[in-house]
Amino acid sequence: MKLYMLVDTMDWDDVDESMTAAITEWAGKQGEEVELVNLTDDDTGERHLGINIHASKAAQLREPLNFLYGLAKSHKLEFVVGIYDPDSRAMEDICYFGHEEGKPDAFEVANYLFM
């Protein structure tokens, strides 16, 4: 299953370059299961920053969730986790975590994702 974990904000001024650099560096050190997402749509201005991950069990979610939660706390932001269909490019938001939503539990997130 291909999932996304993206910054969830309406004010991209809150997202500084250190956060982008941290996600870029972390994603670069991961295996093939994790890929960096750092896209801006020139037409709409919509931005996506985070990771895509291939996962089939809760244990595979633990490290990315913990890493991103640390960033969320230090930058006072939220993340959204969802299912991504690469064929249709459809994205379905499933749950949120971060500064206000709190720490994610990998097994709870996996249950939301039907893993």
Buried (B, 14 or more C-beta within 10 A) or exposed (E): BBBBBBBBBEEEEEBEEEBBEBBBEBBEEBEEBBBBBEEEEEEEEEBBBBBBBBBEEBEBBBBBBEBBBEBBEEBEBBBBBBBBEEEEEEBEEBBBBBBEBEEBBBEEBBEEBEB
